Amino acid sequence: MNRLDQLKQYTTVVADTGNFKQLAAFAPRDATTNPSLILKAVQQPEYAPLLAETVARAKGWPLEEIVDQVLVRFGLEILRVVPGRVSTEVDARLSFDCAATVARAHRIIALYEEAGIARERVLIKIASTWEGIQAARILEREGIHCNLTLLFAFCQAVACGEAGVRLISPFVGRIYDWYKKFAGSSWDEAANAGANDPGVKSVRAIYEYYKKFDIDTEVMGASFRNVGQITALAGCDLLTISPELLASLQASDEPLQRALDPDVARGCGVHALTYNEASFRYALNEDAMATEKLAEGIRAFAADAAKLDKMIQSL
């Protein structure tokens, strides 16, 4: 049995791509997208007709509505391949606007439902700002499930759990990137690998907290840089993995052991926390890594969303 199949015994495997033509080879249950992945996909020649057709059908509509049509069209194609859910992201430029995020989520869900897709098969992806988490609180009460992304700090995870968010995506690789850059020449790769990887440690702490306090929010490790980070989180609720790393796992027959176990996690000695807006913002501010990576992530997704806007306007 290859390592990908072994991983699937402990963890729900999700494909992290907008390239739906790659999906079938790895048989993931779900798939996630973001503005950067969709932009990467639409720049490939094989997707040009789909993009042109979708934009032509919405000619004359407001730009943001055409963009949502494109995002949902890719989501619909992905849902033809995966049996589970697709995550579709709200424009990152709305990350600090709760009401606008809720409105955009409503439109995305409406487009899926018009296409015959039940809302249970869609996760609305939102940045884990205070405003994003409050938008998710509202949406979850309406039965619209959310995936809170760009999650780097423990306080973000706690607040998402309190808000009843369906799923969170802590970014393993980007946490690793920050600590490696911060350490500079003193970074010891071997000493910070596997279970000692700072991104892995962050996800394990969240997983243990959720299991300890019976929080239903699903933990989906994301943004991986290497196979070692993935195998060190075997047993996490879900892991969203790029096609390149999925292929690496599929090509190896090395044994893979479960690393995270809910029964073990329930015995860990952690204390319950709660945050209001002021304490959340202070806790996030105290975490330099999380503050920098959250801001950087929003800027990057917003920049790619603007590039997608320009592509659509040029058609």
N, C-alpha and C positions, 0 to 999 in steps of 0.2 A: 504493500500500500504506500503510495507516495505521500509526501508531507502535507500536501493540500488536503487530501482525503483524511489523513489523520487529524488535521486541524478541525475539519468539519465535524468530527466526533464530539468536540468540546465546545465549539464556537460557531455561531452563524457567520458565514463568510459573505461579505458584500464587495461588489466590484466598484472601485473608485474611478469612474470613467464616464465620459459622454459619448464614447465610441461604441455604440450598441452592436456594431458588427463583430467586435472582439469578444463579446460576453459569453456566447454559447460554449466556447472551449473550456471555460472554467466552472460552469454550472453554479454561479452564485445564487443565493436566495433573493438578495436585494441588490440595488445599485444606487450610488450617490452621484450627484453632479454638483458643479458650482460654476460661476461665470467663467473661470479660467479654463475649466475642462470643456465647456460648451464652445468657447471661443476656439480652442485648439481643434475641436472636432469640425466646426464649420469651415475652418481654413483648409481642410482636406478635400481634394477634388471629388471624392466619392459622395460627399455630403452636400456639394454645391446645388444639385437639383432640388433636394429636399428643402434647403434654405430658401432658394429662389421661389419655389412653389408656395411655401408658407407665407413668405412676405407678399407675393403677388395677390394671394387670396385676401390679404388684409390691407391692400393698398388704400391709402387715404385715411387710415385709422391713426389715432395718436401713437407716437413712437413707443411709449411704454406698453401699450396694449399689443403692438406688433411683437415686441420683445417677449412678452409673456406667451404669445402664440408660439413663438419659436421654441422657448424653453419647454412648454408643454408638449409640443410636437416631438421633441427629442425624448421627453419622458414617456410618451405613448409608445414610441418605437422600442424603448428599453423594456417597457412592461409587456411587450410581445415576447420577450426573451426570458425575463426573470419571473419566477412564480410569485414573488413577494411584493416588496414596496420599492418605490423610487423616491429619492429626495430631490426636490426642486427648490432652488434658492430664491428668496426675495432679494431684490436689488440692494446691494451692500450700502448704497448711498442713503438708504432709509434706516440705517442701523441705530440712529438716535431719535427716531420718530415712531413712537408706539402706534399711534392711530393710523399712520400711513402704512406701516408694516401689516397691521391687521387688514386694512383695505386691500392691499396687494395680495395677501394670502387668500382672502375671500375670492378674488378674481381668478387666481390660479386654480383653486379648488373647483370653482364653477366651470372653468374650461375642461378640467378632467371629467367632471360629472356630466357635462354636455357630450363628452366623447364616450360615455358609458362606463367610466372607471369609478368605482366606489371610493369614497374618501379614505377608507381604511387602507388603501394601497398607495397612498401618497403621504409623504412627510414634508411639511413646509420647513425649509432650512432657513434659519435666522441666526445672525451673529449674537453671541452671548454677552451683549451689553445689558445694562439694567433695563433699558427701554425694550430691548428685544425679548428679554425674559418675561417682562410684564405683558407684552403682546402675546407671547406663547401661553401665558396663564389664561388670557381671554379666549384664545383660539381653542385650547384644550377643553375648556368648559363647553364649547360649542361642538365638540366632537371632531375638531380639526387637529390632527396630531402633528407635532413639531419635532424637528431635529435641530438642537442648538449647537451651532458650530463655532469655530474660533475660540475654543474653550481651553484655557491655559492655567487658570487659578482654581484652587480648591473652593474659594468663596463662590465662584461662578457655578460650580457643580452643586454646592449646597443650595444655592438660590434656585437653580433649575429643579432640584428635587422638591423644594417647598412649593414651587409653582405648578407641580404636577406635569412637568414636561415628559413626553413619551420617550425621548431618546436624546442623549448628548454625544458629541464627538470631540473628546479631548485629543489635541494634536501632538502626538508623540514626537514626530520628527522635528517639528519646529521648536519644541522645548529643547530637544537635544542640540539643535543648531545653535540656539542662544547660549547655552552653557558652554558649548565647545568654543564658540567665538569669544565669550567672556573670559575663558581660561587662557586662551592664546597658546603660547608655547608650552605652558605647564599642563596642558590637557593630556591625560593618559587614556588612550582609546581602550586599551584592554581593561583598565580598572573601571571604566564607565560603560561597559558593554553588558548585554543581557539584562539580568535582574537589577543591575546597578545603573543602568541607563537612566538619566534624570527624567526622560519622557515616560519610560516604563514605570518608574517609581510613582510618578504623578497619577497615572491611570490606576495603578494598583491601590493607591490610597483612596481614590474615589470609589472604586469597585468595593473595597472593604467597608467603607462608610455606608454605601447604599445597602449592601447586604446586611450589615449589622443592624440597621434601623428599618429594614423591610421597606425601603423606598423602591417603588415600582419602575422608576426611570431606568431605561436600558442604557448601558455603557457601551459605546462603540469606539474603540481605539482607531485613530485615523492618522494620516500624514506620516507614513513610515519611510525610513531611509534605508533600511536593510532588513534581511530576513530574521536576524537575531532579535530585533525589536518585536517582531510578530510572534516568534516562538516563545519569547519571554512573557507574552500575554495570552498564551493558549488557555482557554477557559473563560476569557472575558465574554460578555454577552454576545457582542458582535465585534468584528474587525473589518474595516473597509480598506481594501488593498488595491494598489495599482495593477494593471495587467502585467507589467514587467515583473513585479514581485510575485504575483500569482503564478506566473510561468516558472519562476525559480523554485517555488515550493513544489510545483507539479513535477519538476524535473529531478527532484531528490527523493530518495527512499530512506534517508536517515530517520531513526526513531524520533518521535516527538512526544514529550511528556506534558501532561496538564500542569500549568503553572498557577492558575487562579482557580480557587475552589470556593463555592458559596458557603459550604459548611465550615470551612476553616475561617473564612472572612467573618462569619457571625460571631466567632469567639475572640475577635481582636479587641483590644482595649482602647476604643476611641469614644469621645464624648460628643453628644448631639450639639449642633450649632444652629443659630438662626440669624438672618440678616434682614435689616430694613434698608432703605435706600442709602442712608448716610453711612451705616457700618459696612455695607457692600462696597461702596465707592472707596472708602478708606482702606479696606482690606485689599482691594484690587490695586490701589495706589501704592500700597506697601510692597507689592510684588513687582519688582522692576521688570522681570522677564515677561510676566503676563501682560503688564501695561504696554510694553513695547511691542510684543508680538500681536496683541489684539489690534492695536492701532495700525501696525504694518499690514496685517491681514486684511483689514477693512479697506485700507488704501489700495492694496493690490487687487482685491476683488472689484472695487469701484473702478479702477483704471481699466480692467478687462471688460467690465460692463460698458464703459464708455466706448471702448474699441468695437464691441459688438454693436452698439448703437450706430457707429459710423459705417460699419459693414452693411447693416440693414438699410441705412439711408442712401447708400451708394447703389443699391439694386433698383 
